[in-house]
Every structure is written in C-alpha cells, then in structure tokens.
C-alpha cells in the first residue's frame, strides 16, 4: 500500500488552508507519510501548498455553475480532462485514501478515486454545502461538516456518514504574538485598541469603501490595520492607520493582537477568529454569491460572536457606530470574544487527521498478505 496520501481542493485559499491544517496534524501522527495535493492551475494554490512543503500537481479544472452560461460547455471538457489526469495520477500512486477539501477542482479527483476503489473523505466549511461538496458527498465514505445544522442539507440516507468536526485551523494561527503584532505596525505604544480589517487576497471593494468612509471615526478609538488587497491599496498618511495590500507571515501576530476584526465571512476566516476568541463586525459577500457568507455570518451573530452588517445596514455610519459602541463597552467586547471562542470547541484538524489515520490502518490491514 502506498505511503502517499492525496489531498485535493481549491479555487481559493479558503479551500487550501484548512486542508493544510489537517496535513500538519496527519504528519504529526505519522512523519513517514508523504502527501500530494491535486489542485488547479492557480498560482495561489501552488504557492500556499509549496510553502508548507507539500508536493502539488495541477489538473484541468472547469467551474461548476448552477446557471446557464456558454462557458459551461467549454468547462465540461476541462472537467473530463481533469478526470482523466486524476485517474492517471491515482493509478500511479494507489493512495490508501483521498481527502477532499472542496471547490470545483476537487470533483474530478473524487470521482476518479471512487472509480478506482480508493476511499474518499470530504469536508465542507460553510453552513450549507456548496455544489462541489454535494457532488463529492455521493462518492464519499465520510463527510465532515463544520456545523450541526449542516447535517440537514444531506439526504437522510447519507446522514449516518456525516460527522460534525468544525473547521480545521492551521498551526501558525495559534502561534501569533500580540506584542510582536502591535510592534510590526507601529502600534506598540499606542493606547488605542487594535482594529484589524481583512479585505481578502483579492481585495473586498465594499469593505474597503466602508472603512475609508468611516476612517475618521474609527481612528478615534482604534489603531487601524487595513489589509486592502492589491486593487484597493494606496499609501496613507492618516495617523493611527497602517495599510497594506497583503498579509503573510505577520498575519498570525496581527490576528493575535486584534481587539476587533472587520471583514467578510468566509468560513476559514471565521474559524480562525473563533480559534483565538476574536469578536468581529462582518460584512458578508452577497452579490455574485450563493449566500453562504450570509448564512455563515448569521450563525456567528446568533451565537453572540459578531455584529453583521448586510444589505441596507452595510453603511459606513453603521460600521462606525458598531465599532465605537464596542470600543467603549469593554464588557460587551469581551462577551463577544468569549462567544467566539465557544464556537471552537473541537480541534477539527486533529479530529479529521485521527479519522484519516484510522482509515489508512484499515486499508493497510486489508492489503496485508
């Protein structure tokens, strides 16, 4: 039996980082295991995976759309090409298991594994499963989800295969140093609270616009660290504002230092906040979205961990008022932090890695002469 475990997933860093968290735990259980990641041709995916020392193979990937588009016809051929290449790769490696973190690129490898009789585990980060996960679940032996409510989105016949694990968070998030974080941005001696604004790797135009409009109010109570994305970046001389296009190795330190976080409500980001018990003001992506960020945000709001600004409520005035109220009501801010930390009850990465390791053991036992 091969000592190579195959992971797949992609489309965004939000699919890759949770998979990396599971790989870190799995390698901790068995350092002799080798890991291969099957992803798309996105340079971002390759760079993230390479940073953690994991081999990467790209396959042709077509996007799965629920609406009519002429591009669907072209992408069918990409999906078929991805399936053929996945079969070739898996036939060569014969891994004991394939783990999918979702995203459109994961579907061909999952189907290929099923064809070859390779066990499949899959994980869904959002409250409601995306189309890729719904397809992958048909071929998966185990389905891991972040929330108990997610179980209801699967057919009754499949619910016995569903385990509520939470979302995996990579190790470096827990290793942030708040003093180092404040020092990095020049807030070391500043008495103001630190507000961390996450605009995402591609930038979040709506979030960036709201922050710019509310900035004069925000810097009264906060030292603002604004990660804008490349498209939204421009130098600023505002006192009490540190603006950067991207965050990489310093991200964990700044997240540890943050007293309040403003950003979108992608599943990965939310669980990183929960892991460290960080309160948040969330501005979920609504347009050009299936609504998953709205449902994620509402879940955190219902638990008392976040303030959600959506639709007509997503204004600079509302953002400034919410931030001001929290800055001047320490007990409310701390209560939100405790509620956030309460969501992170399970080490999802460790739990999933344990289950993978157990399944590998079963496969190895079955293949022993």
C-alpha positions in Angstrom: 0.0 0.0 0.0 1.3 3.4 -1.0 2.6 5.8 1.8 1.3 8.8 -0.2 -2.0 10.3 1.0 -3.7 12.5 -1.6 -5.5 15.8 -0.8 -7.5 17.8 -3.2 -9.3 21.1 -3.3 -9.0 24.6 -4.5 -10.5 27.6 -6.1 -9.4 29.9 -3.2 -7.0 29.9 -0.3 -10.1 29.2 1.9 -10.2 25.7 0.5 -6.4 25.1 0.8 -5.5 26.4 4.3 -7.9 24.0 6.1 -6.5 21.1 4.2 -3.0 22.2 5.2 -4.1 22.2 8.8 -5.2 18.6 8.5 -1.9 17.7 6.8 0.1 19.2 9.7 -1.8 17.1 12.2 -1.5 14.0 10.0 2.2 14.4 9.6 2.4 14.8 13.4 0.7 11.4 13.8 2.9 9.7 11.2 6.0 11.6 9.9 6.7 8.9 7.4 3.6 9.7 5.4 4.1 11.6 2.1 1.3 13.9 0.9 0.4 15.0 -2.6 -2.1 17.8 -3.4 -4.1 17.8 -6.5 -5.3 21.3 -7.3 -6.0 23.8 -10.1 -3.5 25.8 -12.2 -4.0 28.8 -9.8 -0.5 30.1 -8.8 -2.0 31.0 -5.4 -2.8 27.4 -4.6 0.6 26.1 -5.7 2.4 28.8 -3.7 0.4 28.1 -0.5 0.9 24.3 -0.8 4.6 24.7 -1.6 5.1 27.0 1.4 4.1 24.0 3.6 6.4 21.6 1.8 3.6 19.6 0.1 4.0 18.3 -3.5 1.5 19.7 -5.9 0.0 18.5 -9.2 -2.4 20.6 -11.2 -5.2 19.3 -13.3 -7.6 21.0 -15.8 -10.5 22.4 -13.8 -13.9 23.6 -15.0 -16.1 25.7 -12.8 -19.4 24.2 -11.7 -22.2 26.7 -12.4 -25.9 26.4 -11.4 -26.9 28.9 -14.1 -26.8 28.9 -17.9 -23.5 30.0 -19.4 -21.8 29.2 -22.7 -18.7 28.6 -20.6 -20.4 25.5 -19.1 -19.9 23.7 -22.5 -16.2 24.5 -22.5 -15.8 23.6 -18.8 -17.3 20.2 -19.4 -14.3 19.3 -21.5 -12.0 20.7 -18.8 -13.7 18.5 -16.2 -13.3 15.4 -18.3 -9.7 16.2 -18.9 -9.3 16.7 -15.1 -10.9 13.3 -14.5 -8.6 11.5 -17.0 -5.5 13.1 -15.4 -6.7 12.3 -11.9 -7.2 8.6 -12.8 -3.6 8.5 -14.2 -2.2 10.1 -11.1 -4.2 7.9 -8.7 -3.4 4.7 -10.6 0.3 5.5 -10.3 0.2 6.3 -6.6 -2.6 4.0 -5.4 -3.0 6.0 -2.2 -4.9 4.5 0.8 -7.3 7.4 0.9 -8.2 10.7 -0.8 -9.3 13.7 1.2 -11.2 16.5 -0.4 -11.5 20.0 0.9 -14.0 21.0 -1.7 -14.0 23.5 -4.5 -14.7 22.8 -8.2 -11.2 21.3 -8.8 -11.9 18.5 -6.3 -14.7 16.8 -8.2 -12.7 15.0 -10.8 -10.2 13.5 -8.3 -13.1 12.4 -6.1 -14.8 10.7 -8.9 -11.6 9.2 -10.1 -10.9 7.8 -6.6 -14.4 6.3 -6.5 -13.8 4.6 -9.9 -10.6 3.1 -8.6 -12.0 1.9 -5.3 -10.0 4.4 -3.2 -11.8 5.6 0.0 -12.9 9.3 -0.1 -13.3 11.6 2.9 -14.6 15.1 2.2 -15.1 18.3 4.3 -17.4 21.2 4.0 -16.6 24.5 5.7 -19.8 26.5 5.2 -23.1 26.1 7.0 -24.7 24.9 3.7 -22.7 22.7 1.4 -21.6 24.0 -2.0 -22.3 22.2 -5.2 -18.9 20.6 -5.3 -19.5 19.1 -1.8 -23.0 17.9 -2.8 -21.5 16.0 -5.7 -18.5 14.7 -3.8 -20.7 13.5 -1.0 -22.3 11.0 -3.3 -18.9 9.3 -3.6 -17.6 9.9 -0.1 -17.3 7.3 2.7 -17.1 10.1 5.3 -18.5 13.6 5.2 -17.1 16.2 7.7 -19.1 19.4 8.3 -18.5 22.5 10.4 -21.9 22.9 12.0 -24.6 20.6 13.3 -27.1 22.5 11.1 -25.1 21.3 8.1 -26.2 17.7 8.6 -29.7 18.6 7.4 -28.5 19.5 3.9 -27.7 15.9 3.1 -30.1 13.2 2.1 -31.4 11.1 5.0 -29.7 8.0 3.7 -26.3 9.8 3.9 -26.6 11.4 7.3 -25.0 8.5 9.1 -21.8 9.3 7.1 -21.8 12.9 8.4 -19.6 13.9 11.3 -19.6 17.4 12.8 -15.9 18.3 13.1 -15.8 22.1 12.9 -13.3 23.8 10.5 -9.6 23.0 10.6 -7.3 25.8 11.6 -3.6 25.7 10.7 -1.0 25.6 13.5 0.6 29.0 12.8 -2.6 30.8 13.7 -2.2 29.6 17.3 1.4 30.8 17.4 0.8 34.5 16.9 2.4 37.0 19.3 0.2 40.1 20.1 3.2 42.2 21.3 5.1 41.4 18.1 2.0 42.2 16.0 1.5 45.6 17.5 5.2 46.4 17.1 5.2 45.4 13.5 2.6 48.0 12.6 3.9 50.8 14.9 1.1 50.4 17.4 3.3 49.2 20.3 3.0 52.3 22.5 -0.4 53.4 21.2 -3.1 53.1 23.9 -5.9 52.6 21.4 -7.5 49.2 20.7 -6.3 47.5 17.5 -8.8 47.0 14.7 -7.8 44.5 12.1 -9.6 44.9 8.7 -9.3 41.9 6.4 -10.0 42.7 2.7 -9.1 39.3 1.4 -6.3 38.4 -1.0 -8.2 39.8 -4.0 -9.5 42.8 -2.0 -13.1 43.4 -0.9 -14.2 46.6 -2.6 -17.3 47.0 -0.4 -15.3 46.5 2.9 -12.5 48.8 1.7 -15.0 51.6 0.8 -16.8 51.4 4.1 -13.5 51.5 6.0 -12.3 54.5 4.0 -15.6 56.4 4.7 -15.6 55.6 8.4 -11.9 56.1 8.9 -12.1 59.5 10.6 -14.4 58.0 13.3 -12.5 54.7 13.6 -9.1 56.2 14.4 -10.6 58.0 17.4 -10.9 54.7 19.3 -8.7 52.3 17.3 -5.3 51.9 15.7 -6.5 50.5 12.4 -4.6 47.9 10.4 -6.2 47.7 7.0 -5.3 44.8 4.6 -6.8 46.0 1.3 -5.9 43.5 -1.4 -3.8 44.7 -4.3 -6.6 46.6 -6.1 -7.6 48.6 -3.1 -4.1 49.6 -1.8 -2.9 53.2 -1.8 -0.4 54.8 0.7 -2.0 56.8 3.6 -0.7 59.4 6.0 -3.6 59.1 8.4 -2.3 58.9 12.0 -3.3 55.7 13.6 -3.7 53.8 10.3 -1.4 51.1 8.9 -2.4 50.0 5.4 -1.0 47.0 3.5 -2.1 45.1 0.3 -1.3 41.7 1.7 -0.6 39.9 5.0 1.5 36.7 5.0 3.8 35.6 7.9 2.7 38.6 10.0 -1.0 37.6 9.8 -0.9 35.4 12.9 0.7 38.1 15.0 -1.7 40.8 13.9 -4.7 38.5 14.5 -3.4 37.7 18.0 -3.1 41.5 18.6 -6.5 42.4 17.3 -9.2 43.5 19.7 -11.8 43.6 17.0 -11.8 42.3 13.4 -13.8 43.6 10.4 -14.1 41.6 7.2 -16.1 39.2 5.1 -17.5 36.0 6.5 -15.7 33.2 4.6 -15.7 30.0 6.6 -11.9 29.8 7.0 -11.6 33.4 8.4 -14.5 32.9 10.8 -12.9 29.8 12.3 -9.6 31.5 12.7 -11.4 34.2 14.7 -13.1 31.6 16.7 -9.9 29.7 17.4 -8.5 32.9 19.1 -11.8 34.2 20.5 -11.9 37.4 18.4 -15.1 39.5 18.2 -16.0 40.7 14.7 -18.0 43.0 12.6 -18.9 41.0 9.5 -19.9 42.4 6.1 -20.8 39.2 4.2 -20.5 39.0 0.4 -24.0 39.0 -1.1 -23.8 39.7 -4.8 -22.3 37.1 -7.1 -22.6 34.6 -4.3 -24.8 31.6 -3.4 -25.4 33.3 0.0 -23.0 31.1 2.0 -21.2 34.0 3.6 -24.6 35.5 4.8 -25.5 32.2 6.4 -22.0 31.8 8.0 -22.2 35.3 9.4 -25.7 34.8 10.8 -24.5 31.7 12.6 -21.8 33.7 14.4 -24.2 36.5 15.1 -26.8 34.1 16.6 -24.0 32.8 18.9 -23.3 36.4 20.1 -19.8 36.4 18.4 -20.3 39.0 15.7 -22.2 42.0 14.5 -23.5 41.5 11.0 -23.9 44.4 8.5 -25.7 43.3 5.3 -28.0 44.8 2.8 -29.1 48.3 3.6 -27.4 48.0 7.0 -23.9 47.8 5.5 -23.1 51.5 5.7 -20.1 53.4 6.9 -22.3 55.1 9.6 -23.4 51.7 10.9 -19.9 50.3 10.9 -18.5 53.3 12.8 -21.3 53.2 15.3 -20.9 49.5 16.0 -17.1 49.9 16.3 -17.5 52.9 18.7 -20.0 51.1 20.9 -17.7 48.1 21.3 -14.7 50.2 21.9 -16.5 52.0 24.7 -18.2 48.9 26.2 -15.4 46.5 27.2 -17.7 44.0 28.8 -19.7 43.6 25.5 -16.5 43.2 23.5 -15.2 40.6 25.9 -18.5 38.7 25.9 -18.4 38.6 22.1 -14.8 37.2 22.3 -15.9 34.5 24.7 -18.8 33.6 22.5 -16.5 33.4 19.5 -14.1 31.1 21.4 -17.0 28.9 22.5 -17.7 28.1 18.8 -14.2 26.5 18.5 -14.9 23.5 20.8 -13.2 20.8 18.7 -9.8 20.6 17.2 -11.2 19.8 13.8 -7.8 19.3 12.1 -6.8 16.8 14.8 -10.1 15.0 14.7 -10.1 14.6 10.9 -6.4 13.5 10.9 -7.2 10.9 13.5 -10.1 9.5 11.4 -7.9 9.5 8.3 -5.2 7.7 10.1 -7.6 5.0 11.4 -8.9 4.5 7.8 -5.4 4.2 6.5 -4.8 1.5 9.1 -7.9 -0.4 7.9 -6.7 -0.2 4.3 -3.2 -1.4 5.2 -4.7 -4.3 7.2 -6.8 -5.3 4.2 -3.8 -5.3 1.9 -1.5 -7.3 4.3 -0.8 -10.8 2.7 
